[in-house]
Amino acid sequence: MTRAGGAERERLHETFAALCRIESPSGRERGCADWLIRELTAIGLEVQEDATGPVVGADAGNLYVRIPGAGERSGDEAGRCVLFCAHMDTVPLAGPVEPVLVDGVWENEHDAILGADNKSAVAIFVELARRYATATAPAIGLEFVFTTSEETSLGGSAAFDSSRLRSTYGFVFDQATPIGGVIVASPTHYRIIARLHGRAAHAGVRPEAGRSAIHAAARGIATMELGRLDEQTTANVGMIHGGSAINVVPEYCEVVAEVRSIDDARASAVATELIDHLQDAADGGECDLDLKVEQMFQGYRHPASAPQVAIAERALTACGYTPERIVSGGASDVNSFMVDRLPCVCLADGVQANHTSSERVSAQALEDMLDVALVIVEESARELSDGGAP
């Protein structure tokens, strides 16, 4: 089994720290993209940037890199590929990032996120690319996609043209839980934006002339079943705002809600139920209702025999971890690729407390996930050469 050498591990940490210092909240990935283009070009790789930035509201596009396999370099057109994907963006920063290593754990010395979600994976894949671009060609082709706007409902990967990929399957390291987790299911997600329009009136002089949009919204929310509805389904009202002054019957109120379910039909049904409650409340309060309903991402469930899952589990086992199959309530770029019929799997990467100022990742976790990536390449080559590809 191939493992990273001492120099590779040292460089991995340097790469990770350099990436974390680059501020790249969703929509502002330009600095991170430029750094990747410069570093990958310097080792002889061609980096292609797509034109999806304006589509998703980002100042950079997704980046695509390909390393041909040994068979392809010798003219074998039947060479197979696997994909590695990570996202360049982070959630918004509340302060600067200065990575520091404290007792073997990377953290931010300032009171803000570290950005290990997902720059730990970006750094790992940069070093994986460096290994195969500067040494012996991999037995199979490798493709890398670095996406934008993942934290804003998978914007970059949803807009990426997956038809350009040659990979049989792919791997995403983007689950902030202990190493060993293999995500085998992820939900379909609906967002509901409801705008209620009533009638303004002076609240102290002629309240009976008004129609309170806030009151109607509140009645609608009160009748909803929210929280965890079953093992596969959740619903939540996350935001509500409206009104103009304390002495004015509010003529406007906006409610933003979401529904998630591993079961597509259940997700759609619950979204419809929430809308019905809002419509009934609006009608009862003599308010108009405008709705915007969006499917933010499509869910998936891997079959037990999925080869990408089996490869990931073999790689984790080889690196000393016990694989655990997890049903997630969140999403990753895997959701986008699965819609495009490219089988991918998301793996836990050992990042802790992502999206908070306590975010951290151990040096050991970084190094171990690089080893996992190296073994995934070996196991994928073995799988594809044995005729395991579809």
C-alpha positions as CSV (number, residue, x, y, z in Angstrom):
1,M,0.0,0.0,0.0
2,T,1.3,3.4,-1.0
3,R,1.7,6.0,1.8
4,A,2.8,9.6,1.6
5,G,6.5,10.2,2.4
6,G,7.9,12.6,4.9
7,A,8.5,15.4,2.4
8,E,4.9,15.0,1.1
9,R,3.4,15.2,4.5
10,E,5.4,18.3,5.4
11,R,4.4,20.0,2.1
12,L,0.8,19.0,2.7
13,H,0.7,21.1,5.9
14,E,2.4,24.0,4.1
15,T,-0.2,23.8,1.3
16,F,-3.1,23.6,3.8
17,A,-1.9,26.6,5.8
18,A,-1.3,28.7,2.6
19,L,-4.9,27.9,1.4
20,C,-6.5,28.7,4.7
21,R,-4.9,32.2,4.7
22,I,-6.7,33.0,1.5
23,E,-10.1,34.4,2.2
24,S,-12.6,32.7,-0.1
25,P,-16.2,33.0,1.2
26,S,-18.8,31.9,-1.3
27,G,-18.8,34.3,-4.3
28,R,-15.2,35.5,-3.6
29,E,-13.1,32.5,-4.6
30,R,-10.9,34.4,-7.0
31,G,-7.8,34.4,-4.7
32,C,-8.0,30.7,-4.0
33,A,-8.6,29.9,-7.7
34,D,-5.6,32.0,-8.7
35,W,-3.4,30.2,-6.1
36,L,-4.4,26.8,-7.4
37,I,-3.9,27.8,-11.0
38,R,-0.4,29.1,-10.2
39,E,0.6,26.1,-8.2
40,L,-0.8,23.4,-10.5
41,T,0.6,25.1,-13.6
42,A,4.0,25.2,-12.0
43,I,4.1,21.4,-11.9
44,G,3.2,21.1,-15.5
45,L,-0.6,20.7,-15.3
46,E,-3.1,22.5,-17.5
47,V,-5.8,24.1,-15.4
48,Q,-9.1,25.0,-17.1
49,E,-11.5,27.5,-15.6
50,D,-15.1,27.4,-16.7
51,A,-17.4,30.3,-17.2
52,T,-19.9,29.6,-14.5
53,G,-18.8,32.3,-12.1
54,P,-21.4,34.9,-13.3
55,V,-24.1,32.2,-13.3
56,V,-23.7,31.4,-9.6
57,G,-22.7,34.9,-8.5
58,A,-19.0,34.1,-8.0
59,D,-15.9,36.0,-9.1
60,A,-14.2,32.8,-10.3
61,G,-15.3,29.6,-12.2
62,N,-14.8,26.0,-11.3
63,L,-11.4,24.6,-12.0
64,Y,-10.7,21.4,-13.9
65,V,-7.4,19.4,-14.1
66,R,-6.7,16.1,-15.7
67,I,-3.7,13.8,-15.3
68,P,-3.7,11.0,-18.0
69,G,-3.1,7.5,-16.8
70,A,-0.1,5.5,-17.9
71,G,-2.1,3.5,-20.5
72,E,-3.4,6.7,-22.0
73,R,0.1,8.2,-22.2
74,S,1.1,5.2,-24.3
75,G,-1.8,5.6,-26.6
76,D,-4.4,3.3,-24.9
77,E,-7.7,5.0,-25.6
78,A,-9.5,2.6,-23.2
79,G,-7.8,4.1,-20.2
80,R,-10.2,4.8,-17.3
81,C,-10.4,7.7,-14.8
82,V,-11.6,8.6,-11.3
83,L,-12.6,12.0,-10.1
84,F,-11.5,13.9,-6.9
85,C,-13.6,17.0,-6.0
86,A,-13.3,19.7,-3.4
87,H,-14.8,23.1,-3.0
88,M,-12.8,26.3,-2.8
89,D,-15.3,28.4,-0.9
90,T,-16.0,28.8,2.8
91,V,-18.8,30.2,4.9
92,P,-18.5,33.9,5.6
93,L,-15.5,34.9,7.8
94,A,-15.9,36.9,11.0
95,G,-12.2,37.7,11.1
96,P,-8.8,37.0,9.5
97,V,-7.3,33.5,9.3
98,E,-3.9,32.7,10.6
99,P,-3.5,28.9,10.9
100,V,-1.5,27.7,13.9
101,L,-0.6,24.2,15.0
102,V,-1.4,23.7,18.7
103,D,-0.6,20.3,20.2
104,G,-0.8,18.6,16.8
105,V,-4.1,20.3,15.8
106,W,-4.6,23.1,13.2
107,E,-6.8,26.0,14.4
108,N,-7.2,29.7,13.7
109,E,-5.4,32.0,16.2
110,H,-8.2,34.5,15.6
111,D,-11.9,34.2,16.5
112,A,-13.1,33.0,13.2
113,I,-13.4,29.9,11.1
114,L,-10.3,28.1,10.0
115,G,-11.5,27.1,6.5
116,A,-10.6,23.5,6.9
117,D,-14.1,22.9,5.4
118,N,-13.1,22.3,2.6
119,K,-9.5,23.4,2.2
120,S,-8.2,20.3,3.9
121,A,-9.5,18.4,0.9
122,V,-8.2,21.0,-1.5
123,A,-4.7,20.7,0.0
124,I,-4.9,16.9,-0.1
125,F,-5.9,16.8,-3.8
126,V,-3.2,19.3,-4.7
127,E,-0.6,17.0,-3.1
128,L,-2.1,14.0,-4.8
129,A,-1.9,15.8,-8.2
130,R,1.7,16.8,-7.4
131,R,2.7,13.2,-6.7
132,Y,1.4,11.9,-10.0
133,A,2.3,15.0,-12.1
134,T,6.0,15.0,-11.1
135,A,6.6,11.2,-10.6
136,T,5.3,8.0,-12.1
137,A,2.1,8.4,-14.0
138,P,-0.9,6.9,-12.2
139,A,-2.2,3.6,-13.5
140,I,-5.5,5.2,-14.3
141,G,-6.4,8.8,-15.3
142,L,-7.2,11.3,-12.5
143,E,-9.5,14.2,-12.8
144,F,-9.8,17.0,-10.3
145,V,-12.6,19.6,-10.0
146,F,-12.4,22.5,-7.6
147,T,-15.8,24.1,-7.3
148,T,-17.2,27.4,-6.2
149,S,-20.2,28.3,-4.2
150,E,-20.7,24.8,-2.6
151,E,-21.7,26.4,0.7
152,T,-24.6,28.2,-1.1
153,S,-26.6,25.2,-2.2
154,L,-23.9,23.6,-4.4
155,G,-23.9,26.4,-6.9
156,G,-20.6,25.6,-8.7
157,S,-21.0,21.9,-9.1
158,A,-24.6,22.3,-10.2
159,A,-23.5,24.6,-13.0
160,F,-20.4,22.5,-13.9
161,D,-20.6,20.7,-17.3
162,S,-20.1,17.1,-16.1
163,S,-20.2,15.8,-19.7
164,R,-16.5,16.8,-20.0
165,L,-15.6,14.2,-17.4
166,R,-14.3,10.8,-18.3
167,S,-14.4,9.3,-14.8
168,T,-16.2,6.1,-14.0
169,Y,-16.8,7.4,-10.5
170,G,-15.6,10.0,-8.1
171,F,-14.7,10.9,-4.5
172,V,-15.4,14.0,-2.4
173,F,-13.9,14.6,1.0
174,D,-16.4,16.9,2.6
175,Q,-18.0,15.6,5.8
176,A,-16.9,17.2,9.0
177,T,-17.1,14.1,11.2
178,P,-14.4,11.5,12.3
179,I,-12.5,9.7,9.5
180,G,-14.2,6.4,8.6
181,G,-17.6,7.9,7.7
182,V,-18.9,7.0,4.2
183,I,-22.0,8.9,3.2
184,V,-24.4,6.5,1.5
185,A,-27.5,8.8,1.4
186,S,-28.2,12.5,1.2
187,P,-31.6,14.3,1.1
188,T,-33.6,16.2,-1.5
189,H,-33.9,19.8,-0.3
190,Y,-36.7,22.3,-0.9
191,R,-36.6,26.0,0.0
192,I,-39.9,27.8,0.4
193,I,-40.0,31.7,0.3
194,A,-43.5,32.9,1.2
195,R,-44.4,36.6,1.0
196,L,-47.7,37.6,2.6
197,H,-49.3,40.9,1.7
198,G,-52.0,42.4,3.9
199,R,-53.2,46.0,4.5
200,A,-51.5,48.7,6.5
201,A,-53.5,50.7,9.1
202,H,-52.8,52.7,12.2
203,A,-52.6,50.1,15.0
204,G,-53.9,52.4,17.7
205,V,-56.5,54.4,15.8
206,R,-58.1,52.0,13.2
207,P,-56.6,48.5,13.6
208,E,-59.8,46.9,12.2
209,A,-59.0,48.5,8.9
210,G,-55.7,46.6,8.7
211,R,-54.9,43.1,7.6
212,S,-51.8,41.8,9.5
213,A,-49.5,39.8,7.3
214,I,-47.4,38.9,10.4
215,H,-50.5,37.5,12.2
216,A,-51.4,35.4,9.2
217,A,-47.9,34.1,8.9
218,A,-47.8,33.2,12.6
219,R,-51.0,31.3,12.4
220,G,-49.7,29.4,9.4
221,I,-46.5,28.5,11.1
222,A,-48.3,27.5,14.3
223,T,-50.2,24.8,12.4
224,M,-47.1,23.3,10.8
225,E,-45.3,20.1,11.9
226,L,-41.7,21.1,12.2
227,G,-38.4,19.5,13.3
228,R,-37.6,15.8,12.7
229,L,-40.8,14.3,11.1
230,D,-39.4,10.8,10.7
231,E,-36.0,9.1,10.3
232,Q,-35.6,10.5,6.8
233,T,-37.3,13.9,6.9
234,T,-36.9,17.3,8.6
235,A,-38.8,20.6,8.2
236,N,-37.9,24.0,9.5
237,V,-38.9,27.7,9.4
238,G,-35.6,29.5,9.5
239,M,-36.5,33.1,9.0
240,I,-39.4,35.5,9.3
241,H,-39.5,39.2,9.0
242,G,-41.9,42.0,8.2
243,G,-43.7,45.1,9.3
244,S,-42.5,48.7,9.3
245,A,-43.3,50.2,12.8
246,I,-44.7,49.3,16.1
247,N,-47.9,51.4,15.5
248,V,-48.6,50.1,12.0
249,V,-50.6,46.9,11.3
250,P,-48.0,45.1,9.2
251,E,-48.9,44.8,5.5
252,Y,-45.9,42.6,4.6
253,C,-44.2,39.5,6.0
254,E,-41.7,37.1,4.5
255,V,-41.3,33.5,5.7
256,V,-38.4,31.3,4.6
257,A,-38.7,27.5,5.3
258,E,-37.0,24.3,4.2
259,V,-37.8,20.6,3.9
260,R,-35.3,17.8,3.6
261,S,-35.9,14.1,3.0
262,I,-34.0,11.1,1.7
263,D,-37.3,10.1,0.1
264,D,-38.0,12.4,-2.8
265,A,-41.7,12.0,-2.7
266,R,-41.8,12.7,1.0
267,A,-39.8,15.9,0.5
268,S,-42.2,17.1,-2.1
269,A,-45.3,16.1,0.0
270,V,-44.1,17.9,3.1
271,A,-43.2,21.0,1.1
272,T,-46.7,21.0,-0.3
273,E,-48.1,20.7,3.3
274,L,-46.2,23.7,4.5
275,I,-47.4,25.7,1.5
276,D,-51.0,24.6,2.2
277,H,-50.8,25.8,5.8
278,L,-49.5,29.2,4.7
279,Q,-52.2,29.5,2.0
280,D,-55.0,28.7,4.5
281,A,-53.6,31.2,7.0
282,A,-53.3,33.9,4.3
283,D,-56.8,33.3,3.1
284,G,-58.1,33.4,6.7
285,G,-56.3,36.7,7.3
286,E,-57.5,38.2,4.0
287,C,-53.9,38.4,2.8
288,D,-52.4,37.7,-0.6
289,L,-49.6,35.1,-0.8
290,D,-46.7,35.0,-3.2
291,L,-44.6,31.8,-3.3
292,K,-41.2,30.8,-4.6
293,V,-40.4,27.1,-4.2
294,E,-37.0,25.8,-5.3
295,Q,-35.5,22.4,-5.2
296,M,-32.0,23.3,-4.0
297,F,-30.5,19.9,-4.6
298,Q,-31.5,16.3,-5.4
299,G,-31.0,13.5,-2.9
300,Y,-29.5,10.1,-3.5
301,R,-29.0,6.7,-1.9
302,H,-26.2,4.4,-2.9
303,P,-26.9,0.8,-3.5
304,A,-25.1,-1.6,-1.2
305,S,-23.0,-2.8,-4.1
306,A,-21.9,0.6,-5.3
307,P,-18.2,0.2,-6.4
308,Q,-17.2,3.7,-5.3
309,V,-18.4,2.9,-1.8
310,A,-16.6,-0.4,-1.8
311,I,-13.3,1.2,-2.9
312,A,-13.6,3.9,-0.3
313,E,-14.2,1.4,2.4
314,R,-11.2,-0.7,1.3
315,A,-9.0,2.3,1.4
316,L,-10.2,3.4,4.8
317,T,-9.6,-0.1,6.2
318,A,-6.1,-0.3,4.6
319,C,-5.3,3.0,6.4
320,G,-6.4,1.7,9.8
321,Y,-10.0,3.0,10.0
322,T,-13.3,1.2,10.4
323,P,-15.7,2.3,7.8
324,E,-19.2,3.4,8.9
325,R,-22.0,4.0,6.5
326,I,-23.8,7.2,7.3
327,V,-27.1,8.7,6.1
328,S,-26.5,12.5,6.1
329,G,-29.0,15.3,6.6
330,G,-26.7,17.6,4.6
331,A,-25.4,17.8,1.0
332,S,-22.1,18.0,-0.9
333,D,-21.0,18.3,-4.5
334,V,-21.8,14.6,-4.7
335,N,-25.5,15.5,-5.0
336,S,-24.8,17.5,-8.2
337,F,-22.7,14.7,-9.8
338,M,-25.2,12.1,-8.9
339,V,-27.9,14.1,-10.8
340,D,-25.5,14.0,-13.8
341,R,-25.3,10.2,-13.4
342,L,-21.7,10.2,-12.3
343,P,-21.5,7.9,-9.2
344,C,-19.6,9.6,-6.4
345,V,-19.2,9.1,-2.7
346,C,-18.5,11.6,0.1
347,L,-16.1,10.7,2.8
348,A,-15.7,12.1,6.3
349,D,-12.4,14.0,6.6
350,G,-11.9,14.5,10.3
351,V,-12.6,18.2,10.4
352,Q,-14.3,19.3,13.6
353,A,-16.7,22.1,14.4
354,N,-16.9,23.4,10.8
355,H,-18.7,26.7,10.2
356,T,-17.7,27.9,13.7
357,S,-14.8,29.8,15.3
358,S,-13.8,26.5,17.0
359,E,-13.1,24.8,13.7
360,R,-10.0,22.6,13.7
361,V,-8.4,19.6,12.1
362,S,-5.6,17.5,13.4
363,A,-2.3,17.1,11.5
364,Q,-2.8,13.4,11.7
365,A,-6.2,13.6,10.0
366,L,-4.8,15.6,7.1
367,E,-2.0,13.1,6.6
368,D,-4.2,10.1,7.0
369,M,-6.7,11.4,4.4
370,L,-3.8,11.9,2.0
371,D,-3.0,8.2,2.5
372,V,-6.6,7.3,1.9
373,A,-6.6,9.3,-1.4
374,L,-3.5,7.4,-2.5
375,V,-5.0,4.1,-1.7
376,I,-8.2,5.1,-3.5
377,V,-6.2,5.6,-6.7
378,E,-4.6,2.1,-6.2
379,E,-7.9,0.4,-5.5
380,S,-9.7,2.2,-8.3
381,A,-7.0,1.0,-10.8
382,R,-7.4,-2.5,-9.5
383,E,-11.2,-2.3,-9.8
384,L,-11.2,-0.9,-13.3
385,S,-8.5,-3.2,-14.6
386,D,-10.4,-6.2,-13.3
387,G,-13.4,-5.2,-15.3
388,G,-15.3,-3.7,-12.4
389,A,-16.3,-0.6,-14.3
390,P,-19.8,-0.4,-15.7
